[in-house]
């Protein structure tokens, strides 16, 4: 299983636009083949800091997701939404 944590630092005045962009992405992604989980959380300590936690069956599921037009739209808009560079962490959990 692949686990992806993406941390987004969103400008306060772009928050609503970010959420409007990411909400349909989440809904569509949950229906994708190989998606085990796809959840967005906001920090209590730092408003407008969001963490997307993805659980994918394998790398093929990630590769397919990376072609999703809604994800590509988010990537195109993210520089205008962000107050600083997002942080992306990818881990592999070996199943026994």
Number of C-alpha atoms within 10 A of each C-alpha: 14 18 20 18 18 16 19 22 20 25 17 14 10 16 17 13 12 21 13 11 17 16 13 12 19 17 12 13 21 15 11 15 14 19 18 18 15 18 14 16 12 14 10 9 7 9 13 21 20 18 20 16 17 20 22 22 16 16 13 12 17 20 10 12 20 12 10 14 11 19 19 14 13 15 11 11 14 20 13 12 20 19 16 12 12 16 11 12 10 11 11 13 11 7 5 3
